Amino acid sequence: MSDKMEKYYVNIGNNVRNLRIKKGLTQLELSKLMGFKSRSLVSKAEVGKEKRFGIEHIIKLCEIFQCKISDIVILL
């Protein structure tokens, strides 16, 4: 993966973390709202390493946070 794409994923993870904290959710609580049993995806995707949020995750996150996709996917 290119460095530019890596930066996008890190940026998306940072935005999700900020929205999660603003909403007062833990990683586990957010994971459960997304339909997962553990916080593994959220934990790793928030730092943009190993696992990443896909488009289906981003759409679900927009529903949870009641935000626009552009609030999560802000290009650098």
N, C-alpha and C positions, 0 to 999 in steps of 0.2 A: 504494500500500500504506500502511496506517495506521502511525503511529509505534509503536503497541503490537506489531503484527505484526513490524515491523522489529527491535524489541528481542528478540522471541522467536528470530528467525533468528540474530541476533548471539550470543545466549545459547547456542543449539544449537552454533554454530560454535566458541565458546569451550570448551564441554564436550567436543566432539570433539577439539579441539587438545590439551586437557589429558589426555584418555584416550590419544591417539596418543603424546604425549611420555612418559607413564607407561609405555607398552608399549615405548618405545624405537624407534619407527618414524619414518622421515622421511615427508614428504608424498608423495614418489614411491613409497615402499614401500607406504604405505597405499593409494594410488591403484591400484597393481598388484594388491593383494589384493582390491580392489573390482572389478577387471576393466577398469580404464582403462589407457591407454598413457602418459598424461602426468599431471602433478600439477595441472593447471588447475582441475578441479572442487574438489578438496580445498583448494587454496590460496585460491580465491575464496570458497568456502563457509565456511571457517574464520573469515573476517572478516565473513561475512554480507552480502557485497556482490556484486552482479551475478549470481552463481550461488548456489543454495541446495541443501541436502540435502533430497531428497524422501523420502517414506515408504519407498520401495524401498531407498534409500541407507541410511536409518536402520536398517532391518532387517538389512541386510548388515553395517553397522558393529557392531550388537549381536552378530552371530555372530563377527566378527573380535575384538572386545574382550571377548567372553564376559560381556556385561553386559545389564541390562534397559533397555528403551526409556526408562524414567523416569530412568536415569542420563545419558541424552543430552538428553531433552526435559524439562527441569525448568522449569516455568512460573514466571514472576516474580511 
